[in-house]
């Protein structure tokens, strides 16, 4: 039976959350905690139970996320400082040639954003976009939109970037399956929203590279390139390898139990990222003449932005726990089942609404994951959970506009007007979101989820 007051308490909580972020301009971490506690009070939870729920939700979530996001931040900083990102971009541009440079840029963005945060990756790669525009005389959007699409897709869909890690932990999904389906959905999405849309919008809007920022062609360091590709690929291969080896694809007896146990250890995100960090610190740091003191300073500095993401994710875990402990989550699940509504559609719409209203894709992902998690059957398949992660990430990527810092970052570095930013960047993020959501629905249909 549906308790409409309980449902109302959830909607009030979400409304208060958005009010605090949009109107009061309260930091999202505090706002999410206040909204969670308010839902508990309105639902009639005793004060001591509310406090325990907050502790359980925060601790249960951060025990995993804090480690993975922290390790991922350090890993990305090492690759950024070493120049590995630029080496990958230069290599792809040379291999694809100037005529297909837009394809080189989308694959560059897709690869580089795996270890490096979106905004950092964009800033360190934008000089290559300037150089291409000056060399060819074509609109900068022909190269910038594919780069941005590649960065945005990986940032949203493929761990160890913080967003999908946060959703996966809140929904209790194996990270290897998220990586696998992130690639399956992400590649066609990046192509459609990147080179395909980029070619179209570049034919409509001509923009030259800003004159005040110079860029130069550097000699490609092939040794650095090989090292970067190998180091970035290592944790992904280990994590996905663990998922595959310990799945139903390899029934008991088909593979040595010692090998399975070993893969469970080295393929766990904790160990895989620790190994990747250690190798990167030596190969891209110490061996290239970077002092230990510099490496330590760089690693410490990289944890600053990770702290915000970690706390936000913890607050999302609190919201999820409140819905579970009040029984509201199970009630919502029952209501959706009775109405025959798809959990994919609900997850996409909720994430999209929060994204459009308050701007941050990370906050949208975490808020939506907190709402969706209690609706999922604990016995749901890994496939369903992984596709739900991608669905939430899709909705949280839609329609970046003036309340998103990414909108202004792109506008500034590309020298666009607000109207041109809406026509290019905002439309690209919307195409990205809708394309990835359609891919999820197609996969769900083909795999009978």
Buried (B, 14 or more C-beta within 10 A) or exposed (E): EEEEEBBEBBEBBBEBBBEBBBEEEBBBBBBBBBBBBBBBBBBEBEEEBBEBBBEBBBEBBBEBBBBBBBBBBBBBBBBBBBBBBBBBBBBBBEEBEBEEBBBBBBBBBBBBBBBBBBBBBBBBBBBBBBBBBBEBEBBBBBBBBBBBBBBBBBBBBBBBBBBBBBBBBBBBBBBBBBBBBBBBBBBBBBBBBBBBBBBEBBEEBEBBBBEEEEBEEEEBBEEBBEBBBEBBEBBBBBBBBBBBBBEEEEEEEEBEEEEBEEBEEBBBBEBBBBBBBEBBBEBBBEEBEBEEEEBEEBBEEBBEBBBBBBBBBBBBBBBBBBBBBBEBBBBBBEBBEEEEEEBBBBBBBBBBBBBBEBBBBBBBBBBBBBBBBBBBEEEBEBBBBBBBBBBBBBBBBBBBBEBBEBBBBBBEBBBBEEEBBBBBBBBBBBBBBBBBBBBBBEBBEEEEB
